[in-house]
Amino acid sequence: MAGRKAKRRVVGVLLGGRSAEREVSLNTGAAVLAALRRLGHRVTAIDAGGDLPRALARRGVDVAFIALHGRGGEDGTVQGLLECLGIPYTGSGVLASALAMDKKQSKWIFRAHGLPTPEFEVFARGGRRPRLGRLALPVVVKPICEGSSVGVKVAHTPRELETAVKAAFRYDPEAIAEAFVPGRDLTVGVLGDEALAVVEMRPRSGFYDFRDKYENGRTEYLVPAPLTSRQTARTRALALAAHRALGCRGASRVDFRLDGRGRPHLLEVNTIPGMTATSLLPKSAAAVGIGFDELVGRILAGARLDGERKDARP
């Protein structure tokens, strides 16, 4: 109405949740909340539990900024709920989120698109005793649907393989064993349709695990990664190709191992990257001149429903 100030949208930051990555999500959510407030948005924090639909209605949320990690937040389920409620949300849609979270399915898609990814085998809880067929030790064992290196172990012997698979089954009914690629840990942020800077992680432990990701001082970060121009271009191109192959949108982070011959091997795509003090997407963005608040603002600007054009909302 003329002369009346338009109501500002309420941005609901969904955080916490009930996955194994709850604490990381709380930290991501706190950082996002602070940035959105600095940007002048009207925001509310919602710990995503079983009463999430009521909480969204009670708080009058117009758009959701998803800061959830892992099962229940990154796997397409909360995205499906928001679709049903007609609330636009940040990040990838239902299908892309589900595919990226499932390491087995995403591997098949990478292969179908000709993207280089390590060989793998899958084991099911209650199935055959975990023994490798075409793969040789060592292997990296992971739960099929967890992130942040939760439940990830390197197995060098048959006994370690059994132990690692059993540990992965605590998080998921399936475990994936992936050929171990000796080399360097790299990651690339993707924002919209642009691959950002390549970041190299050099953990003190020698293997980039959960503690190395989230404890200050355990990992050295090189931004941008000290690569040749050809290696940089190749890694960034593969990151964007993986993002597109899964149908992702908004921001993602794509992880690689660079082997001794300088070839990047695609590991996985994270559709809701961490936004904590040690997180990699903000480092990747900062290296190309995108500060934290701008990054958060651009992610929010891309919020929408599946099938809705990016420019369809005011």
Secondary structure, DSSP 8 states (H G I E B T S, - for coil): -TTS-----EEEEEE--SSTTHHHHHHHHHHHHHHHHHTT-EEEEEE-STTHHHHHHHTT-SEEEE---STTTSSSHHHHHHHHHT--BSS--HHHHHHHH-HHHHHHHHHHTT-----EEEEETTSS----SS--S-EEEEETT--TTTT-EEE-SHHHHHHHHHHHTTT-SEEEEEE---SEEEEEEEETTEEEEEEEEEETTSS--HHHHHSTTSEEEESS----HHHHHHHHHHHHHHHHHTT--SEEEEEEEE-TTS-EEEEEEESS---STT-HHHHHHHTTT--HHHHHHHHHHT-B-TT--TTS--
